[in-house]
Every structure is written in structure tokens, then in C-alpha cells.
Amino acid sequence: MKKWTTALFFLAATCIGGSGRRAEGQLRWSYPPKKAPIRVRLVAVAISLPRSSFFKSAEVFVAETEVGRDEWSLIKLVFTFLPYEPRLSESGFDYSVVHEVSAWRDQNCDQTIAQLTARSQPDRHEPLIYSRNVPREDLDRKRSPLPCYETNADEYIKSSFEPITPPPKPPEAVLKVPNPS
């Protein structure tokens, strides 16, 4: 009985008088992922899976995210939703609508436009479905991979209507051709 009491006393002293630090393992991934609020404009839908009755469904967009004042960069946005939640394309599939979502970066799903539009049959590509009012860009020429961000319906913050400003007029020519009179 004396050994059990000593062992129990030693265990209690170790637990109470320990360093108080958490043990940190060598995790090779960070879970849960770090989320950050981003502002996006939907440019086109690449993949829109049918709504499931029981499981999560997904939409994959080519979007632009705001990287600075009036500066936008193309990304791939994966939006997942449950059967009772609205699709992102239903909440304003217009380029003038800016969506604010909390998203996380997933480097494992970066893809080019060609990879996004490729389908299972050889040499078959589905065209992108562009949103309203998008300044038409030929995205098929983009060869660099788009950084992938993932979000879901729970991480949707809000949307706002922010019409795009027309591009500035090109400056007039400084040199003029003289009139031969």
C-alpha cells in the first residue's frame, strides 16, 4: 500500500508541477486550415455538379480576387454546399457583384484553365460559362496554374454590388500630321 501511495503522490506532483507547455508534434499538415476573408468577382463557372439530396455538392469557378486597390488576380474558387443551402451562382452570377467569403488556400488543387475544362473523354473540353457583365477575356490562353481557394456556404459573409468602371480613354496623339494645303 505504501508503494501505491508513493506512486500516486509522484504522479500527482508530476501533473501539477509540470512545465504547463503543450506537447507539439511534428504535424505535416495544418488542420483546421487557416481561413482568411477574401473578396471575389465571379468570372466563369468551370464545373457545376448537380445538387445532391444527401451529400455535399460543389461548384468550381474562375474568379478574380482583390489583391490591391482596383487590382484583381485570377483564382480557382471551389464552393461546396449542402442540399438545403443556396449555390454561389444563385446569389449573384454577375461580374458587378463582389462576394466576401472566408476561404482557405489549397495548393493541391491548383489547375490551369485547360485542366479545369478538360473532361474524361480524350480531347474533349467543356467551355466556361461566363457571368454577366464580365469584361470578356480569352481565358483559354492562360497557361499558368490558378491558385486554388476553397470555401463553403457557412463561410459566406456578404455580397455587394460594385459596378466596374469603364477603362480610361487612351491619350490623344501628341504629334499631328500637318495638312497639305
C-alpha positions, 0 to 999 in steps of 0.5 A: 500500500505504501508503494501505491501511495508513493506512486500516486503522490509522484504522479500527482506532483508530476501533473501539477508541477509540470512545465504547463507547455503543450506537447507539439508534434511534428504535424505535416499538415495544418488542420483546421486550415487557416481561413482568411476573408477574401473578396471575389468577382465571379468570372466563369463557372468551370464545373457545376455538379448537380445538387445532391439530396444527401451529400455535399455538392460543389461548384468550381469557378474562375474568379478574380480576387482583390489583391490591391486597390482596383487590382484583381488576380485570377483564382480557382474558387471551389464552393461546396454546399449542402442540399438545403443551402443556396449555390454561389451562382444563385446569389449573384452570377454577375461580374458587378457583384463582389462576394466576401467569403472566408476561404482557405488556400489549397495548393493541391488543387491548383489547375490551369484553365485547360485542366479545369475544362478538360473532361474524361473523354480524350480531347474533349473540353467543356467551355466556361460559362461566363457571368454577366457583365464580365469584361470578356477575356480569352481565358483559354490562353492562360497557361499558368496554374490558378491558385486554388481557394476553397470555401463553403456556404457557412463561410459566406459573409456578404455580397455587394454590388460594385459596378466596374468602371469603364477603362480610361480613354487612351491619350490623344496623339501628341504629334499631328500630321500637318495638312497639305494645303 
